[in-house]
Amino acid sequence: MRMKALLAAQLVLAAFVCGNASATLTMTFSTSGTDPNAGSSLFVNPGSAGNQLFVWAELSGDASVEPYIEGLGLDITADNGNVVATSHVIENPVFQDIPGLDRWNLAISNGTLNDSGVLVNDSLGAALPGLGGLAFYQGIQNGAGPVLHSVLTFDVIGGGTTELGFERGIGNIASNGAVPGLDFRTATVVASAVPEPSSFAMIACGLAATAFQVRRRKLQNAKSV
């Protein structure tokens, strides 16, 4: 265990001081937990609860140099206070179907919600005291395509548009002991009132009445000619 801690400390230190341009980690929001390309715009009602966005991760580049993501400390941000996070759950299936070997070999933390001005503060947590969060996240294989990272559940307390984004957390992000290129995508949450079914019915009746009047006038004009 002491050896693991020492290795982890070295990895975090290397990731903070090094850069790595040969691999890129792309973090994306999606409205679907099964399709990373389903879209990142979510339309909700003001005051609605239990809304969800899904976080996807994909590593691409030179797989011979960076085979997988080793550490992933992530913040989720919002550009206003209309969105309040209620949970952030990191997906943690077994790695390559090997029982007892999951993605996180050292530790896992869903992060602190609504802390320090962000929705999720360092989703990796403090795996090692004084070093922020670190874990070996071998579930993100280079070139294997998008992997479902986590599920963000939130309430919307006001109307308008909110943009969600990502930031590198205190736990940092590492691939082969260095920070890969980071491609952080955004999501848009649009909160606007949706008319009740009765309102739709009234609108439909109004349109029908207008159409009837127009048709009646046309018939009268045709008779008078």
Secondary structure, 3 states (H helix, E strand, C coil): CHHHHHHHHHHHHHHHHCEEEEEEEEEEEECCCCCCCCCCEEEECCCCCCEEEEEEEEEEECCCCCCECCEEEEEEEECCCCEEEEEEEECCCEHHHCCCCECECCCCCCCEEEECCEEEECCCCCCECCCECCCCECCCECCCCCEEEEEEEEEECCCEEEEEEEEEEEEEEEECCEEEEEEECCEEEEECCCCCHHHHHHHHHHHHHHHHHHHHHHHHHHHHC
